[in-house]
Amino acid sequence: MNLEIAHLRGLYLSGKLSPAELVQKLDAQIGTQDDRHIWIRRLSLDEMMVYADQLANKNPADLPLYGIPFAVKDNIDLAGILTTAGCPEYAYLPEKSAYVVQQLIDAGAIPVGKTNLDQFATGLVGTRSPYGACQNSFDPAYISGGSSSGSAVSVALGLVSFSLGTDTAGSGRVPAAFNNLVGLKPSCGLLSTSGVVPACRTLDCVSIFALTAKDAETVLASAQGFDEDDPYSREPLPTETKLKPAFTFGVPKLEQLAFFENPETPGLFQEAIAQLKALGGKAVEIDFEPFLATARLLYEGPWVAERYAAIQDFFESHAEAIFPVTRQIIGGAVKFSAADTYRAMYKLKAMQRKCAGVWDDVDIIVTPTAGTLYKIDEVNADPVRCNSNLGYYTNFMNLLDLSAVAIPTGFQKNGLPFGITVCAPAFSDMKLLDLANQVQQKSAKKLGATQLPFTQH
């Protein structure tokens, strides 16, 4: 079933489909098997029908997401459904949905379920979950990417039209790259984090996975909104919504690129650069070291203490309930002092100043989203090193207050996808999505891991 938003909207507007019919088809299609460990809690047919019935007397033209099915990462609240953050002992029952989830429901969207994740959103691999390692949508021997693992795979396999993830260090981009999706890591504060279990509260973003950039743009329009109850919510600044026809894009120096012994991805990255040039872009070599130095601060510095602060009471009373590698990472926070934190903040400020200069020369920066893609067995054998490698191009984004979009651009010979990430200063979300749409219009062949063709609009 084609769940692209524009396609479903056309069916609803023509009267050929109703939300009740859609959820019945979806329930049958998804079934009860979950071999890829996508779901922590799927809504029953009766539970989905409650949302569908609320749309029965409403005009599809009045609601931008009328009858559009979506999934929610299970560190984001959905009223009446347990939030586990990937840890059953931590679970609680929220009385109301997270602000961003309610925005989507108010726009007509229908929740389908809560998705698997790296526990407490700590990881980029999708294997750190007591609910099972979430498997890649193209090949179950490979990782899905994390921490928003189930959110990405549910979209890629055509089970929902879009999903919500979170992104602190790359969790909304790495799974997109590994599953042939668009992944929007919006500007910090553009989407409310009220009702989201924090990872690093000062850096957390709610992210969007979609089959196309146009779908991501449609979801963003409904999801965003200033939230008085979220102290990190920000009113968007006015900015351009489209890149100028002749744009410049920064590319790291050759010696600063890392592909972790993958023989194919360097060539795929060069092909992606050629795609951007064909769209009118001019490549400019930049010094990427300040960005890499910033990235190292996130896990090597005291920001890991934010993860500890978020669940400190639970960590101290239920340490044995936490996934071993997650416990190791978060437990490492106790070695940092307040003085360490201030020193790291000073260093970050210096890095922010150093990195800011690059925007005098380029409109956007382009990198691989990830240099390689690992098998589940490889990650299990060396979890910290593999995870660190996957964050090479992602960990600096929120520390530098950038917006970013992961774009699928090609495939390895084994059929696994590859993608790039484009980033720019905060509130550049719309122009980055516009560029992502241009790339997809030129090069996309199919939607996610489905056999459905990408259709130009």
C-alpha positions in Angstrom: 0.0 0.0 0.0 1.3 3.4 -1.0 1.3 5.6 2.2 2.9 8.6 0.7 1.0 11.6 2.2 0.1 13.2 -1.2 -1.2 9.8 -2.4 -3.4 9.2 0.6 -4.6 12.7 0.6 -5.8 12.3 -3.0 -7.7 9.2 -2.1 -9.4 10.9 0.9 -10.3 14.0 -1.1 -11.9 11.8 -3.8 -13.8 9.7 -1.4 -12.1 6.5 -2.5 -10.8 5.8 1.0 -11.8 6.6 4.6 -9.6 6.6 7.7 -11.5 3.6 9.1 -10.8 1.6 5.9 -7.1 2.6 6.1 -6.6 1.5 9.7 -8.3 -1.8 8.9 -6.0 -2.4 6.0 -3.0 -1.4 8.0 -3.9 -3.6 10.9 -4.2 -6.6 8.6 -0.9 -5.7 6.8 1.2 -5.3 9.9 -0.3 -8.3 11.6 1.0 -9.8 14.8 4.5 -10.8 13.8 7.4 -8.4 14.5 10.5 -10.3 13.3 12.4 -7.1 12.9 11.7 -5.8 16.4 10.1 -2.6 15.2 7.4 -2.1 17.8 7.4 -1.9 21.6 3.6 -1.4 21.7 1.4 -1.5 18.6 -2.1 0.0 18.9 -4.9 -2.5 18.5 -7.4 -2.1 15.7 -10.0 -0.8 18.2 -7.5 1.8 19.6 -6.7 3.1 16.1 -10.4 3.2 15.2 -10.9 5.7 18.0 -8.8 8.1 16.1 -10.3 7.2 12.8 -13.8 7.7 14.1 -12.9 11.2 15.3 -12.3 12.1 11.7 -15.6 10.6 10.4 -17.5 13.9 10.2 -14.6 16.1 9.3 -13.6 17.5 5.9 -10.3 16.1 4.6 -9.6 19.4 3.0 -9.6 21.1 6.4 -6.9 18.9 8.0 -3.4 18.7 6.5 -2.8 15.2 7.9 -6.3 13.8 7.7 -6.1 10.1 8.2 -2.3 9.9 7.8 -0.8 7.0 9.9 2.3 7.6 11.9 4.6 6.0 14.5 6.0 7.4 17.7 9.4 6.6 19.2 8.8 5.2 22.6 10.5 8.0 24.5 7.7 10.3 23.4 4.3 10.3 25.2 1.1 9.1 23.6 -1.8 9.4 25.9 -3.0 6.2 27.5 -0.1 4.1 26.1 2.9 3.3 28.3 6.2 5.2 27.6 9.1 2.9 28.3 12.2 4.7 26.7 13.3 1.1 25.9 13.3 0.0 29.6 10.3 -1.9 30.9 11.1 -1.2 34.5 11.1 2.6 33.8 7.7 2.6 32.1 4.9 5.1 33.1 1.4 5.8 31.7 1.1 9.4 30.4 -2.3 11.1 30.8 -1.7 13.3 27.8 0.3 13.2 24.6 3.5 15.0 24.1 2.9 18.5 22.6 4.2 17.5 19.2 2.1 14.3 19.1 -1.0 16.3 20.0 -0.2 18.8 17.2 -0.2 16.0 14.7 -3.3 14.3 16.0 -5.1 17.7 15.9 -4.0 17.9 12.2 -5.7 14.6 11.6 -2.9 12.1 11.9 -3.6 8.6 13.3 -1.0 7.0 15.7 -0.2 3.3 14.9 2.2 2.4 17.6 5.2 3.1 19.8 8.6 2.1 18.3 11.7 0.4 19.5 14.8 2.4 20.3 18.3 2.3 21.8 17.4 2.4 25.5 17.1 5.9 26.8 18.0 7.1 23.3 21.6 6.4 24.0 23.2 5.0 20.8 23.2 5.2 17.0 22.9 1.4 16.4 19.4 0.1 17.2 20.8 -2.9 19.1 20.7 -1.6 22.7 17.2 -2.6 23.6 15.7 -5.4 25.8 12.9 -5.5 23.2 15.4 -6.9 20.6 17.8 -5.5 18.1 15.8 -3.6 15.4 16.8 -5.0 12.0 17.6 -3.0 8.8 14.6 -2.8 6.4 16.8 -4.0 3.5 18.8 -6.8 5.2 18.0 -8.1 8.7 21.7 -9.0 9.2 22.5 -5.3 9.3 21.7 -2.6 11.9 18.8 -0.3 11.5 20.7 2.6 13.0 19.5 4.2 16.2 18.5 5.4 18.5 15.2 5.9 16.6 15.4 2.5 15.1 11.8 1.3 14.9 10.6 4.7 13.8 12.8 4.6 10.7 12.1 0.9 9.8 8.3 1.3 10.2 8.4 4.1 7.6 10.8 2.3 5.3 8.7 -0.9 5.2 5.5 1.1 4.4 3.8 0.5 7.7 3.2 4.2 8.4 3.5 7.4 6.3 5.9 9.1 8.7 7.3 8.8 12.2 8.7 10.8 15.0 12.1 10.1 16.4 14.5 12.1 18.6 17.9 13.4 17.7 20.6 14.4 20.1 23.7 13.0 18.5 22.4 11.7 15.1 19.4 9.5 16.0 17.2 11.1 13.5 19.7 11.0 10.6 21.7 7.7 10.9 18.6 5.5 10.7 17.3 7.5 7.8 20.5 6.9 5.8 20.4 3.2 6.6 16.8 2.8 5.5 16.6 5.0 2.4 14.6 7.8 4.1 14.6 11.5 4.5 15.5 12.4 8.1 14.8 15.9 9.3 16.8 17.0 12.4 15.0 20.3 12.9 16.5 23.4 14.5 16.7 23.0 18.2 13.5 24.2 19.8 11.4 24.3 16.6 9.5 21.2 17.7 8.6 21.0 21.4 10.1 18.4 23.6 7.4 18.6 26.2 6.4 15.0 26.9 9.7 13.6 25.7 12.0 11.6 28.0 15.2 13.7 28.0 18.5 12.4 26.8 20.5 15.6 26.9 17.8 18.1 27.5 19.8 21.2 26.3 20.4 19.5 23.0 17.4 17.2 22.3 15.3 17.5 19.2 12.2 15.7 18.0 12.9 14.5 14.5 10.9 13.4 11.5 11.3 10.4 9.2 9.5 10.4 5.9 9.6 8.7 2.5 10.1 12.0 0.8 11.3 15.6 1.6 7.8 16.9 0.6 6.2 14.6 3.2 8.7 15.8 5.8 7.8 19.4 5.0 4.1 18.6 5.3 4.6 17.0 8.7 6.9 19.8 9.9 4.3 22.4 9.1 1.8 20.7 11.5 4.3 19.6 14.2 6.0 22.9 14.8 4.7 25.5 17.1 5.9 27.5 20.1 5.2 25.7 23.4 5.0 27.8 26.5 5.5 24.8 28.7 8.8 23.9 27.1 11.6 26.2 28.3 13.7 25.2 25.2 10.9 26.0 22.7 11.8 28.8 20.3 9.9 30.9 17.9 11.4 30.4 14.4 13.5 33.2 13.0 12.5 34.5 9.5 14.8 32.9 6.9 14.9 31.9 3.3 12.8 28.9 2.3 14.7 28.1 -0.8 18.4 27.9 -1.7 19.5 30.4 -4.3 19.9 28.7 -7.7 23.7 29.0 -7.6 24.6 27.9 -4.1 27.9 26.9 -2.5 28.3 23.8 -0.4 31.2 23.0 1.9 32.9 19.6 1.7 35.5 18.4 4.2 39.0 18.1 3.1 39.8 14.6 1.6 42.0 13.6 4.5 39.2 14.6 7.0 36.6 12.3 5.4 36.3 8.9 7.1 34.6 5.8 5.6 35.9 3.2 8.1 37.3 0.8 5.5 34.2 0.6 3.5 35.4 0.4 -0.2 32.2 1.7 -1.7 31.0 4.6 0.3 33.8 7.1 -0.8 32.6 6.7 -4.4 29.0 7.0 -3.4 29.8 10.3 -1.7 31.5 11.6 -4.8 28.4 10.7 -6.8 26.3 12.6 -4.4 28.6 15.7 -4.7 28.1 15.4 -8.5 24.3 15.4 -8.0 24.6 18.7 -6.0 26.8 20.2 -8.7 24.2 19.2 -11.3 21.6 21.2 -9.3 23.7 24.3 -9.6 25.9 23.9 -6.5 29.6 24.8 -6.3 31.8 22.7 -4.0 34.1 24.6 -1.6 36.7 22.6 0.4 36.4 23.5 4.1 38.5 22.7 7.2 36.3 20.2 9.1 38.5 19.8 12.1 36.7 22.3 14.3 33.5 20.4 13.7 35.1 17.1 14.6 36.6 18.7 17.7 33.1 19.8 18.7 31.7 16.4 18.0 34.2 14.8 20.4 32.9 17.0 23.2 29.5 15.3 23.2 30.5 11.8 24.5 34.1 12.5 25.7 33.0 15.5 27.7 30.6 16.2 30.5 27.5 16.3 28.3 27.0 12.6 29.1 26.2 13.9 32.6 22.9 15.3 31.2 21.9 11.7 30.4 22.7 10.8 34.0 20.7 13.8 35.3 17.7 12.8 33.2 17.3 9.4 34.9 19.4 9.8 38.0 16.9 8.5 40.5 16.1 5.5 38.3 19.7 4.8 37.5 20.7 4.8 41.2 17.8 2.6 42.3 17.5 0.2 39.3 21.0 0.1 37.7 20.6 -3.6 37.0 17.5 -2.9 34.8 19.6 -0.8 32.4 21.1 -2.4 29.2 24.7 -3.1 29.9 26.4 -0.8 27.4 23.9 1.9 28.1 24.7 1.6 31.9 28.4 1.8 31.1 28.0 5.0 29.1 25.6 6.8 31.4 27.5 5.6 34.5 30.6 7.2 33.2 29.1 10.6 33.9 30.0 10.5 37.6 33.7 11.1 36.9 33.0 14.6 35.7 33.0 17.6 38.1 31.3 20.9 37.9 34.7 22.4 37.0 35.0 19.9 34.1 31.6 21.1 32.8 32.5 24.7 32.8 35.8 24.0 31.1 34.0 22.1 28.4 31.5 24.9 28.0 34.3 27.3 27.4 35.8 25.0 24.8 32.5 24.7 23.1 32.1 28.4 23.0 35.5 28.7 21.3 34.5 25.9 18.8 31.3 27.7 18.0 33.2 30.9 17.2 35.7 29.0 15.1 33.0 27.0 13.2 30.8 30.1 12.6 33.4 31.5 10.1 32.7 28.8 7.6 29.2 30.3 6.8 30.9 33.4 5.3 32.0 31.1 2.5 29.3 28.5 2.0 25.5 28.2 2.1 25.4 24.6 3.4 27.8 21.9 4.4 27.6 18.4 2.9 28.9 15.2 4.5 28.1 11.5 4.4 25.4 10.8 7.0 27.6 7.8 8.1 30.8 6.5 6.6 29.7 2.8 6.7 26.9 0.5 7.8 27.6 -2.4 10.2 26.2 -5.8 10.7 24.4 -6.5 14.0 27.1 -9.1 14.9 29.9 -6.5 14.3 28.2 -4.0 16.6 27.6 -6.6 19.3 31.3 -7.5 19.1 32.6 -3.9 19.4 29.6 -1.7 20.5 31.4 1.4 21.6 33.8 1.8 18.7 31.2 1.0 16.0 28.8 3.5 17.6 31.5 6.2 17.8 32.3 5.7 14.1 28.6 6.2 13.2 28.6 9.6 15.0 31.6 11.0 13.2 29.5 13.2 11.0 26.6 13.8 13.3 27.6 14.5 16.9 28.4 18.2 16.4 25.1 19.4 15.0 23.1 20.3 18.1 26.1 21.6 19.9 26.6 24.1 17.1 22.8 24.9 16.8 22.5 23.7 13.2 19.5 22.3 11.3 20.1 19.2 9.1 18.4 16.9 6.7 19.6 13.4 5.8 18.9 12.6 2.1 19.1 9.2 0.4 21.4 9.4 -2.6 22.4 5.9 -3.7 23.0 2.2 -3.0 25.9 -0.1 -2.3 26.4 -3.2 -4.5 24.8 -5.3 -1.8 21.6 -3.3 -2.0 22.1 -1.3 1.2 21.4 2.4 1.0 23.8 5.4 1.3 22.9 9.0 2.0 24.3 12.4 2.7 23.4 15.1 5.2 23.1 18.7 4.4 23.3 21.2 7.3 23.1 25.0 7.8 22.5 27.4 10.7 19.4 27.2 12.8 16.0 27.8 11.1 17.3 26.8 7.6 15.0 23.8 7.8 12.8 24.7 4.8 15.6 25.5 2.4 17.4 22.2 3.3 14.1 20.3 2.7 13.8 22.2 -0.6 17.3 21.0 -1.6 16.4 17.4 -0.4 13.4 17.5 -2.7 15.4 18.6 -5.6 17.9 15.7 -5.0 15.1 13.2 -4.8 13.4 14.5 -7.9 16.6 13.9 -9.8 17.8 10.7 -8.4 15.3 8.8 -6.2 14.1 5.5 -7.6 11.9 4.0 -4.9 10.2 4.8 -1.6 12.1 3.5 1.4 12.5 -0.2 1.3 9.2 -0.8 -0.6 9.0 -1.6 -4.2 6.9 1.5 -4.8 8.5 3.9 -7.3 9.3 7.5 -6.3 6.9 9.7 -8.2 7.8 13.2 -9.3 5.4 15.9 -8.1 
